């Protein structure tokens, strides 16, 4: 079992059981929970928690983005999910984290003590419902990711772009916080295959590339057909 780094352990130890936080009230997971938690800053590629660490805290993205991943036995990295502002993560079925989580770029994360949140959910129906909805979303996301991995490379990339657009990264132009290597590790592809698939979609006039991390969705109908394949 891994243990938190000294810096992270010190940060976690400083989180109070209850803390007044105006920041929390601006996000869906608010109400009674706006009195709990602490805002923590993480720099680019900084670990938030590691696989095998005690799952003593729950997390919510305020600013930035987070990747959840596992390192496979052969050294390859498999990204299981991306978390964007408003997303909650770190909720585990067991007592330990099954994966690791890192900040993709400079990020602000709201951190809650798991025991305090679960205790509050036992007496607050709104908190209990939000925890249930978070669990259902995670199950649906895992199911969708499993189905994604059986599609062709072009279908995977199209599905990913449509998902990011649907999650608030943009409507007609998607701003991606993650790198192409991150996308490749999420889609189970090589970075070369991801770049080739993006090029094919660009040649088909389904997308345009204003910059490496901004993708304009020019033909949603075509992308939707690929997503549904």
Backbone as numpy.savetxt, mean C-alpha at the origin, in Angstrom:
# Nx Ny Nz CAx CAy CAz Cx Cy Cz
12.99 -14.82 14.46 12.14 -13.62 14.46 13.02 -12.39 14.46
12.72 -11.45 13.55 13.50 -10.21 13.50 13.03 -9.27 14.58
13.88 -8.34 14.91 13.54 -7.33 15.91 13.64 -5.97 15.28
12.85 -4.99 15.74 12.91 -3.65 15.16 14.30 -3.05 15.34
14.68 -2.18 14.39 15.93 -1.47 14.53 15.86 -0.59 15.77
17.01 -0.24 16.39 16.97 0.60 17.60 16.22 1.90 17.40
16.39 2.53 16.21 15.70 3.80 15.96 14.20 3.59 15.92
13.76 2.54 15.19 12.33 2.29 15.08 11.75 1.86 16.42
12.48 1.04 17.17 12.01 0.61 18.48 11.82 1.80 19.41
12.75 2.75 19.34 12.63 3.95 20.18 11.42 4.78 19.78
11.18 4.87 18.46 10.01 5.60 17.98 8.73 4.95 18.50
8.65 3.63 18.36 7.45 2.92 18.78 7.21 3.05 20.27
8.28 3.00 21.04 8.14 3.12 22.49 7.59 4.47 22.92
7.79 5.47 22.04 7.34 6.82 22.39 5.88 7.06 22.06
5.22 6.08 21.40 3.82 6.27 21.02 2.94 6.15 22.25
2.17 7.18 22.57 1.34 7.13 23.77 0.09 6.30 23.54
-0.53 5.78 24.64 -1.78 5.03 24.48 -2.87 5.89 23.88
-2.94 7.15 24.25 -3.94 8.07 23.71 -3.25 9.39 23.43
-3.54 9.94 22.24 -2.91 11.20 21.88 -3.90 11.99 21.04
-4.10 13.26 21.38 -4.94 14.12 20.58 -4.20 14.42 19.28
-4.85 14.15 18.15 -4.18 14.36 16.86 -5.17 14.93 15.86
-4.99 16.18 15.49 -5.86 16.78 14.49 -5.66 16.13 13.14
-4.47 15.62 12.89 -4.16 15.02 11.60 -5.11 13.88 11.29
-5.44 13.05 12.26 -6.25 11.87 12.01 -7.65 12.22 11.56
-8.19 13.36 12.01 -9.58 13.68 11.74 -9.84 13.99 10.27
-8.80 14.19 9.46 -8.97 14.51 8.05 -9.13 13.26 7.20
-9.06 12.08 7.77 -9.08 10.83 7.01 -10.25 9.97 7.45
-10.67 8.99 6.58 -11.86 8.21 6.87 -11.81 7.47 8.20
-10.64 6.99 8.59 -10.53 6.23 9.84 -10.41 7.23 10.99
-11.52 7.91 11.28 -11.47 9.01 12.24 -12.46 8.75 13.35
-13.31 9.74 13.68 -14.26 9.57 14.76 -13.55 9.40 16.08
-13.89 8.32 16.80 -13.29 8.09 18.11 -11.78 7.92 18.03
-11.28 7.41 16.89 -9.85 7.17 16.77 -9.03 8.44 16.57
-9.71 9.58 16.35 -8.94 10.81 16.17 -8.23 11.22 17.45
-8.59 10.59 18.57 -7.93 10.89 19.83 -6.72 9.97 20.07
-6.48 9.05 19.14 -5.42 8.06 19.35 -4.38 8.17 18.24
-3.21 7.65 18.50 -2.19 7.55 17.46 -1.16 8.65 17.50
-0.14 8.45 16.71 0.96 9.41 16.61 1.44 9.45 15.17
1.73 10.63 14.67 2.25 10.79 13.31 3.76 10.57 13.33
4.25 9.67 12.46 5.68 9.39 12.36 6.13 9.63 10.94
7.32 10.17 10.77 7.89 10.42 9.45 8.89 9.33 9.10
8.81 8.86 7.86 9.74 7.85 7.35 10.35 8.38 6.05
11.63 8.19 5.90 12.31 8.64 4.69 12.25 7.57 3.61
12.67 7.91 2.43 12.63 7.00 1.27 13.34 5.68 1.59
12.64 4.57 1.34 13.13 3.20 1.53 13.35 2.83 3.00
12.85 3.63 3.92 13.02 3.30 5.34 12.00 2.24 5.76
12.46 1.27 6.52 11.57 0.20 6.97 10.60 0.72 8.04
9.35 0.34 7.89 8.33 0.67 8.88 8.18 -0.49 9.86
8.14 -1.70 9.33 8.21 -2.90 10.16 8.75 -4.04 9.30
9.27 -5.07 9.96 9.87 -6.19 9.25 9.09 -7.48 9.42
9.26 -8.36 8.46 8.63 -9.68 8.54 9.09 -10.39 9.81
8.15 -10.97 10.54 8.47 -11.69 11.76 8.49 -10.84 13.00
8.33 -9.53 12.87 8.25 -8.66 14.05 6.86 -8.72 14.67
6.75 -8.47 15.96 5.43 -8.44 16.61 4.53 -7.39 15.95
3.29 -7.79 15.67 2.33 -6.88 15.04 1.59 -6.09 16.12
2.32 -5.25 16.82 1.78 -4.51 17.95 1.14 -3.18 17.55
1.30 -2.79 16.28 0.81 -1.48 15.85 0.04 -1.61 14.55
-0.88 -0.70 14.34 -1.57 -0.54 13.06 -1.13 0.79 12.48
-1.21 0.91 11.16 -0.64 2.06 10.48 -1.62 2.62 9.45
-1.56 3.92 9.24 -2.38 4.56 8.21 -1.53 5.60 7.48
-1.56 5.54 6.15 -0.78 6.48 5.34 -1.47 7.84 5.34
-0.73 8.85 5.76 -1.22 10.23 5.71 -0.67 10.91 4.46
0.63 10.74 4.21 1.29 11.34 3.05 2.34 10.38 2.54
2.48 10.29 1.22 3.47 9.40 0.64 2.85 8.07 0.22
3.65 7.02 0.21 3.20 5.70 -0.20 4.08 4.63 0.45
3.52 3.43 0.58 4.19 2.32 1.28 4.10 1.07 0.42
5.16 0.27 0.40 5.11 -1.04 -0.25 5.19 -2.13 0.80
4.41 -3.17 0.64 4.44 -4.34 1.52 5.04 -5.49 0.70
6.04 -6.18 1.24 6.75 -7.15 0.42 7.32 -8.29 1.26
7.70 -9.35 0.55 8.43 -10.47 1.13 9.66 -10.72 0.26
10.75 -11.16 0.88 11.93 -11.58 0.13 11.90 -13.11 0.05
11.86 -13.63 -1.18 11.74 -15.07 -1.39 13.06 -15.78 -1.12
13.00 -17.09 -1.05 14.19 -17.87 -0.68 15.32 -17.71 -1.67
15.00 -17.38 -2.93 16.04 -17.20 -3.94 16.52 -15.76 -4.02
16.07 -14.91 -3.08 16.52 -13.53 -3.02 15.65 -12.55 -3.77
14.69 -13.04 -4.56 13.80 -12.13 -5.27 12.81 -11.47 -4.30
12.40 -10.27 -4.64 11.43 -9.53 -3.84 10.06 -9.62 -4.49
9.05 -9.98 -3.72 7.67 -10.00 -4.20 6.87 -8.96 -3.43
6.44 -7.92 -4.13 5.60 -6.90 -3.50 4.16 -7.37 -3.53
3.53 -7.35 -2.38 2.15 -7.83 -2.28 1.12 -6.73 -2.34
1.49 -5.50 -2.00 0.51 -4.41 -1.99 1.23 -3.08 -1.93
0.54 -2.07 -2.44 0.95 -0.67 -2.27 -0.13 0.03 -1.47
0.30 0.87 -0.52 -0.65 1.62 0.29 -0.45 3.11 0.03
-1.57 3.79 -0.21 -1.58 5.20 -0.58 -2.29 6.00 0.51
-2.25 7.34 0.45 -2.91 8.14 1.49 -4.36 7.73 1.74
-4.67 7.53 3.01 -5.99 7.07 3.41 -6.05 5.58 3.68
-5.05 4.80 3.18 -5.04 3.35 3.39 -4.49 2.99 4.76
-5.11 1.98 5.37 -4.61 1.44 6.63 -3.92 0.11 6.34
-2.86 -0.20 7.07 -2.14 -1.45 6.84 -1.53 -1.94 8.14
-0.98 -3.16 8.09 -0.36 -3.75 9.28 -1.30 -4.60 10.10
-2.56 -4.77 9.66 -3.52 -5.59 10.39 -3.27 -7.05 10.03
-2.87 -7.85 11.00 -2.49 -9.24 10.76 -3.45 -10.20 11.45
-3.54 -11.43 10.89 -4.37 -12.46 11.51 -3.71 -13.00 12.78
-2.37 -13.04 12.78 -1.63 -13.56 13.92 -0.93 -12.47 14.69
-0.01 -12.88 15.54 0.69 -11.94 16.42 1.92 -11.33 15.76
2.35 -11.88 14.61 3.56 -11.41 13.94 3.24 -10.90 12.54
4.08 -10.01 12.04 3.92 -9.53 10.68 4.37 -10.60 9.69
3.52 -10.87 8.70 3.84 -11.88 7.69 4.71 -11.32 6.57
4.80 -10.00 6.48 5.59 -9.34 5.44 6.27 -8.11 6.04
7.09 -7.47 5.24 7.74 -6.23 5.64 7.07 -5.05 4.96
7.24 -3.87 5.52 6.68 -2.66 4.92 7.73 -1.57 4.92
7.85 -0.85 3.79 8.81 0.24 3.63 8.12 1.45 3.04
8.61 2.63 3.40 8.16 3.86 2.75 8.78 3.92 1.36
7.97 4.19 0.34 8.49 4.30 -1.02 9.26 5.61 -1.18
8.68 6.68 -0.67 9.34 7.98 -0.64 9.13 8.57 0.74
9.52 9.81 0.94 9.29 10.45 2.23 7.80 10.39 2.55
7.47 9.84 3.70 6.07 9.57 4.04 5.77 9.92 5.48
4.51 10.25 5.71 4.00 10.44 7.07 2.98 9.37 7.35
3.18 8.64 8.43 2.34 7.50 8.79 1.74 7.74 10.17
0.45 7.53 10.27 -0.21 7.60 11.57 -0.16 6.21 12.19
0.35 6.11 13.41 0.59 4.82 14.06 -0.33 4.68 15.28
-1.01 3.53 15.35 -1.91 3.24 16.46 -1.45 1.98 17.19
-1.57 1.95 18.49 -1.33 0.70 19.21 -2.47 -0.26 18.94
-2.12 -1.45 18.48 -3.13 -2.42 18.09 -4.06 -2.76 19.24
-3.51 -2.97 20.43 -4.33 -3.35 21.57 -5.37 -2.28 21.90
-4.97 -0.99 21.76 -5.91 0.09 22.06 -7.01 0.17 21.01
-6.66 -0.06 19.73 -7.66 -0.02 18.67 -8.66 -1.17 18.83
-8.16 -2.37 19.11 -9.04 -3.52 19.27 -9.95 -3.34 20.49
-9.40 -2.77 21.56 -10.22 -2.52 22.75 -11.32 -1.51 22.44
-10.98 -0.48 21.68 -11.97 0.53 21.31 -13.03 -0.06 20.40
-12.62 -0.96 19.48 -13.59 -1.55 18.55 -14.63 -2.41 19.28
-14.27 -2.91 20.46 -15.20 -3.75 21.23 -16.35 -2.94 21.80
-16.17 -1.63 21.89 -17.23 -0.80 22.46 -17.69 0.32 21.54
-17.09 0.42 20.35 -17.48 1.46 19.40 -17.81 0.80 18.06
-19.09 0.84 17.70 -19.54 0.14 16.49 -18.91 0.72 15.23
-18.67 2.03 15.19 -18.08 2.65 14.01 -16.65 2.16 13.79
-15.89 2.07 14.87 -14.52 1.57 14.77 -14.51 0.11 14.36
-15.41 -0.68 14.95 -15.49 -2.11 14.59 -15.83 -2.28 13.12
-16.76 -1.45 12.61 -17.14 -1.54 11.20 -15.97 -1.16 10.30
-15.22 -0.13 10.67 -14.08 0.29 9.86 -13.00 -0.78 9.83
-12.76 -1.44 10.96 -11.79 -2.54 10.99 -12.26 -3.68 10.10
-13.55 -3.98 10.14 -14.11 -5.04 9.30 -13.94 -4.68 7.82
-14.25 -3.43 7.46 -14.12 -3.01 6.07 -12.66 -3.04 5.62
-11.74 -2.67 6.52 -10.32 -2.75 6.20 -9.90 -4.19 5.92
-10.38 -5.11 6.74 -10.06 -6.53 6.56 -10.61 -7.05 5.23
-11.85 -6.69 4.91 -12.46 -7.13 3.65 -11.69 -6.57 2.46
-11.29 -5.30 2.53 -10.52 -4.71 1.43 -9.20 -5.43 1.23
-8.55 -5.79 2.33 -7.27 -6.51 2.22 -7.46 -7.89 1.58
-8.53 -8.58 1.97 -8.82 -9.89 1.37 -9.12 -9.75 -0.12
-9.90 -8.73 -0.48 -10.22 -8.51 -1.89 -8.97 -8.15 -2.67
-8.12 -7.33 -2.07 -6.88 -6.92 -2.74 -5.96 -8.13 -2.97
-5.87 -9.00 -1.98 -5.05 -10.20 -2.14 -5.61 -11.12 -3.21
-6.94 -11.25 -3.25 -7.59 -12.08 -4.26 -7.35 -11.52 -5.66
-7.51 -10.20 -5.82 -7.30 -9.56 -7.11 -5.85 -9.70 -7.56
-4.91 -9.60 -6.61 -3.50 -9.73 -6.95 -3.18 -11.14 -7.42
-3.79 -12.14 -6.79 -3.58 -13.53 -7.19 -4.07 -13.74 -8.63
-5.25 -13.20 -8.96 -5.78 -13.35 -10.31 -4.94 -12.56 -11.33
-4.39 -11.45 -10.90 -3.57 -10.63 -11.78 -2.35 -11.39 -12.29
-1.79 -12.23 -11.44 -0.53 -12.91 -11.77 -0.69 -14.02 -12.80
-1.92 -14.33 -13.21 -2.11 -15.35 -14.25 -2.37 -14.71 -15.62
-2.39 -13.37 -15.67 -2.64 -12.67 -16.92 -1.34 -12.48 -17.70
-1.48 -12.03 -18.96 -0.30 -11.71 -19.76 0.35 -10.45 -19.22
1.57 -10.19 -19.66 2.30 -9.01 -19.17 1.55 -7.72 -19.50
1.05 -7.61 -20.73 0.33 -6.39 -21.12 -0.95 -6.23 -20.31
-1.65 -7.33 -20.06 -2.87 -7.28 -19.25 -2.56 -6.89 -17.81
-1.45 -7.38 -17.28 -1.06 -7.02 -15.91 -0.78 -5.53 -15.79
-0.03 -5.00 -16.75 0.32 -3.59 -16.70 -0.93 -2.73 -16.86
-1.80 -3.09 -17.80 -3.04 -2.33 -18.00 -3.91 -2.37 -16.74
-4.01 -3.54 -16.13 -4.80 -3.68 -14.90 -4.23 -2.83 -13.79
-2.91 -2.81 -13.68 -2.26 -2.02 -12.64 -2.53 -0.53 -12.83
-2.42 -0.04 -14.06 -2.66 1.38 -14.33 -4.11 1.76 -14.03
-5.05 0.90 -14.39 -6.46 1.19 -14.11 -6.73 1.16 -12.61
-6.07 0.24 -11.90 -6.24 0.20 -10.44 -5.71 1.47 -9.79
-4.53 1.92 -10.22 -3.96 3.13 -9.65 -4.84 4.35 -9.94
-5.41 4.41 -11.14 -6.32 5.50 -11.47 -7.54 5.46 -10.57
-8.05 4.25 -10.30 -9.21 4.10 -9.45 -8.94 4.40 -7.99
-7.68 4.36 -7.59 -7.33 4.61 -6.19 -6.89 6.06 -5.95
-7.15 6.90 -6.90 -6.90 8.32 -6.66 -5.57 8.85 -7.12
-4.82 8.07 -7.92 -3.53 8.55 -8.43 -3.71 9.45 -9.64
-4.93 9.64 -10.07 -5.22 10.48 -11.22 -6.41 9.93 -11.97
-7.00 10.74 -12.83 -8.15 10.29 -13.62 -7.69 10.01 -15.05
-7.35 11.05 -15.77 -6.86 10.86 -17.13 -5.34 10.73 -17.19
-4.67 11.12 -16.10 -3.22 10.99 -16.03 -2.85 10.44 -14.66
-2.17 9.30 -14.65 -1.83 8.61 -13.41 -0.43 9.01 -12.96
-0.34 9.52 -11.73 0.96 9.85 -11.13 1.39 8.70 -10.24
2.43 8.01 -10.61 2.86 6.81 -9.90 3.96 7.15 -8.90
3.74 6.86 -7.60 4.79 7.13 -6.61 5.89 6.08 -6.62
5.60 4.93 -7.23 6.56 3.82 -7.21 7.37 3.75 -8.50
8.53 3.10 -8.42 9.41 2.95 -9.59 8.94 1.78 -10.46
9.52 1.68 -11.64 9.18 0.54 -12.50 9.66 -0.78 -11.90
10.75 -0.73 -11.14 11.19 -1.96 -10.46 10.16 -2.40 -9.44
9.58 -1.43 -8.71 8.51 -1.76 -7.77 7.33 -2.38 -8.51
6.95 -1.78 -9.64 5.82 -2.30 -10.42 6.12 -3.71 -10.89
7.35 -3.94 -11.35 7.74 -5.27 -11.82 7.64 -6.30 -10.69
8.11 -5.94 -9.52 8.08 -6.86 -8.39 6.65 -7.11 -7.89
5.75 -6.17 -8.14 4.34 -6.35 -7.79 3.64 -7.25 -8.81
3.99 -7.08 -10.08 3.32 -7.82 -11.15 3.97 -9.17 -11.44
5.07 -9.48 -10.76 5.75 -10.75 -11.01 6.43 -10.80 -12.36
6.96 -9.65 -12.81 7.61 -9.54 -14.10 9.00 -8.96 -13.92
9.80 -8.99 -14.98 11.08 -8.28 -14.95 10.83 -6.82 -15.33
11.76 -5.95 -14.96 11.60 -4.54 -15.30 11.63 -4.35 -16.81
12.38 -5.20 -17.51 12.42 -5.11 -18.97 11.06 -5.44 -19.58
10.39 -6.44 -19.02 9.07 -6.84 -19.53 8.04 -5.74 -19.25
8.13 -5.11 -18.08 7.22 -4.01 -17.76 7.43 -2.87 -18.74
8.67 -2.50 -19.00 8.97 -1.41 -19.92 8.49 -1.74 -21.33
8.65 -3.01 -21.74 8.20 -3.42 -23.07 6.67 -3.35 -23.17
5.98 -3.79 -22.12 4.51 -3.75 -22.12 4.01 -2.31 -22.15
4.66 -1.43 -21.40 4.28 -0.01 -21.43 4.50 0.56 -22.83
5.60 0.18 -23.46 5.88 0.64 -24.83 4.82 0.14 -25.81
4.38 -1.10 -25.65 3.34 -1.65 -26.53 2.02 -0.89 -26.35
1.68 -0.56 -25.11 0.45 0.19 -24.85 0.55 1.60 -25.43
1.76 2.17 -25.37 1.97 3.50 -25.94 1.85 3.44 -27.46
2.42 2.42 -28.10 2.34 2.26 -29.55 0.90 2.06 -30.01
0.09 1.42 -29.15 -1.32 1.19 -29.48 -2.19 2.40 -29.15
-1.56 3.49 -28.69 -2.25 4.73 -28.34 -3.23 4.55 -27.18
-2.98 3.54 -26.35 -3.79 3.36 -25.15 -3.32 4.29 -24.04
-2.03 4.60 -24.04 -1.45 5.50 -23.04 -0.46 6.43 -23.71
-0.07 7.47 -22.98 1.03 8.34 -23.37 1.90 8.55 -22.14
3.17 8.91 -22.37 4.13 9.03 -21.28 4.68 10.46 -21.18
3.98 11.34 -20.47 4.52 12.69 -20.25 5.85 12.67 -19.52
6.03 11.68 -18.59 7.30 11.48 -17.89 7.34 10.04 -17.42
8.46 9.63 -16.82 8.63 8.23 -16.45 7.62 7.77 -15.41
7.13 8.69 -14.57 6.18 8.30 -13.53 4.80 8.94 -13.70
4.57 9.54 -14.86 3.25 10.08 -15.18 2.79 9.43 -16.47
1.63 8.78 -16.41 1.12 8.04 -17.56 -0.29 8.54 -17.86
-0.49 9.05 -19.07 -1.80 9.53 -19.49 -2.60 8.36 -20.06
-3.83 8.20 -19.60 -4.71 7.14 -20.09 -5.49 7.69 -21.27
-5.07 7.33 -22.49 -5.66 7.91 -23.70 -6.84 7.10 -24.22
-6.85 5.80 -23.95 -7.93 4.95 -24.45 -8.37 4.02 -23.32
-9.28 4.51 -22.50 -9.74 3.73 -21.36 -10.49 2.48 -21.79
-11.19 2.55 -22.92 -11.94 1.39 -23.39 -10.99 0.22 -23.69
-9.87 0.53 -24.34 -8.89 -0.52 -24.64 -8.28 -1.07 -23.36
-7.94 -0.19 -22.44 -7.36 -0.64 -21.16 -8.35 -1.48 -20.38
-9.62 -1.10 -20.43 -10.65 -1.86 -19.70 -10.82 -3.25 -20.31
-10.73 -3.36 -21.63 -10.83 -4.67 -22.27 -9.66 -5.56 -21.85
-8.46 -4.98 -21.77 -7.31 -5.76 -21.34 -7.45 -6.16 -19.86
-8.00 -5.25 -19.07 -8.18 -5.53 -17.64 -9.17 -6.67 -17.43
-10.18 -6.74 -18.28 -11.23 -7.76 -18.13 -10.84 -9.09 -18.74
-9.72 -9.15 -19.45 -9.31 -10.39 -20.13 -9.05 -11.51 -19.16
